[in-house]
């Protein structure tokens, strides 16, 4: 988790039909991911159950060659393959595997809880949030001052576009929050040392 505090990542994502909700319980987020990945991989109607094998199967399908070469689809498929491999590792961890049992479906009751570590929740959240959408602009800033901004020219034509405006505001908000976290950590550390 400390590594996540040492850098920030701001993405502007193109997502048609977004719901604007926070991530649900982890098992429901994983079901959402399975549904979205099945749709992207043209696998509608495939059983949607949270199991390590489900994500392994999705990764294998994502790695199949495309019938029609398409760079954008290839990038998404590579993302699906990597994300599924990461989630599969999480679901194979003994404690999580025991909680998953034979699988978790959409009919799971309110008592279902996956014992995920904070790092694992962050992985699931990032996969759930980004999905299979196009990232139009991304800025990654490291604590050492390195800043990298990438933009997809297919989605952003001018620096005066609303997308750039939203991105600039998001970057500024993230920096303010980051600054607050660092200052709080320094103050807390200073108090601990003075005791």
N, C-alpha and C positions, 0 to 999 in steps of 0.2 A: 504494500500500500504506500510505503514511503516513496517508491519510484513514481507513483501516480501523482504525488505532491510535487515532485521535482520537475514536472512538465505539465503543460496544459495543451489541450487540443480543442479547437473550435471548428466545427463543421457546419456548413449550410447545405442542407440536403433537400433534393427535390423529391417530394412524396405525395403522389396523388391519393386522394381519399383518406387523409390522415385523421385520426380520432382525437388527438391532442390530450391523451391521458397519460398518467404516470404508469410505470411498469407495474403489472399485477404481480401476485405471488409468483415465485420463481417457476413453479411447475406450469402455471398458466402461460407465463412468458415463453417457456420452452415449447408449449403446444402452439402458441402463435408463430414461433420461429419455424416449427415443422410445417405448419399450414402454408406459410409464406414461401418457404423453400420448395415444398412440393409443387406449388403453383408455378414458381419460376422455372422449375425443372420439368414442367409439363407432366406432373405425376398426380393430377387430381384424382380423388377417389382412393388413394393409397391410405391404409390405416394410419391414423395419427395418434400415437401413443409415445409418451416419454420413456425411452429406454436407450441405453448406450448403443444397441444394435440399430436403432432407428437412425441415429446420427451417423453411424458408420455407413449405412446404406445410402443416405443422402450424399455423403462425401464421395462415395464411389460413383454415383450417378453424375455428380458435378464434375468429376474428373474425366468423364467420357468425352471423346472429341465431338465438336459441334458439326452438324451436317452442313451448315452454311457458316463460313468464317465471319465472325463479328467480334471485333476487339472489345467493345463495351460489354457484351455478354460473357466473353472470356474472363474479363476482370471480375465480374459478378460471380461467375462459377468458381474462380480461384478463391474469392472471399468466402463463398459457401463452403468449399472444401476445407479451408483453414479453420473457419468457425466451427464446423461440425467436428473436426478433429479435437479442438479445444474442449468443446462441450462433452464429447465422448469421454475424454480423459477425466473430466469432472464426474460424470455419471458412473465411471468405473471405480472411483475411490470407494473403499469398503463401506464407510458410513453412509455415503450417498446411495450406493448400490442397494444397501439394505433398506433404505427408505423408499426407493423406487420399486423394489420387489419385482413383480412380473410386468410392471408398467403402470403408468398413470395416464388416464384418459380425461376427456372433457367432463366426465361425470364424477370426477374426484370431489370428495366432500371437503368441508371447511377445515377438517382436522389434519389434512395432508400438509406436511412441512418438509422441505428438503434442507438438510443440515449443511448448507453451503457456507464456506468461509467468506470473509469480506471480499477477498480477491476473486473468488468464484462468482459471487453476486455481481461484481463489476464486469466480469467477462460476459455473463448472461445479459446484463443490462445494455452493454455496448452492442452486442449482437442483435438484441431485440430492437434497440433504437435505430441502428443503421439499416438493418434488414437488407433488402436487395435494391435499395434506391441509389440514385446517382448522387455522389458528393460533388456539389458545384464548386465550392471553395472550402479549403482546409488550411488552417494555420496551426502550426505546432511550435510552441515556445518552450525552450529548456531553461532551467535555472541559471545555467552558465551564460545566457544571453543569446544563444543561437535561436533564430526564428526562421521558420520555413513556411512559406505560403504557396499553396498549389491551387490552380484554378482550371476548370474544364472550359475551354473556349467554346465548346458547343452550347454551354448553358449561360455563359456570361460574355456579353459582347463589348460593353463599355464600362469604364470605372464609375460612371454616374448611374449605373443600373440600381434598381431597388435591392437586388441581391448583394451588391457591394455595400450599400448603406446598412443593411441588416448585419452583414458580416462585420463591418467596422464597429457597430454598436455592440455586437456580441463579444468581439475581441476586447473592447474597452471594459465591459462588464466583467469578463473573465479575469483580466489583469487586476482590476480592483479587488475582486474576491481573492485572487491568489495573493496579492499584497497583504490583505487582511489576515489570511491564514499564516503567512510567513511571519508577519509582525506578532501575531498571537503566539506562535510557536517560540519565537525569540524571547518574548516577555515571560512566557511560562518557563522556558529553560533558564533564563536569568534568575527568576525567583527561586527555582530549585537549587541552582548553584549557590545563591546567596545564603541559603539555609544551611 
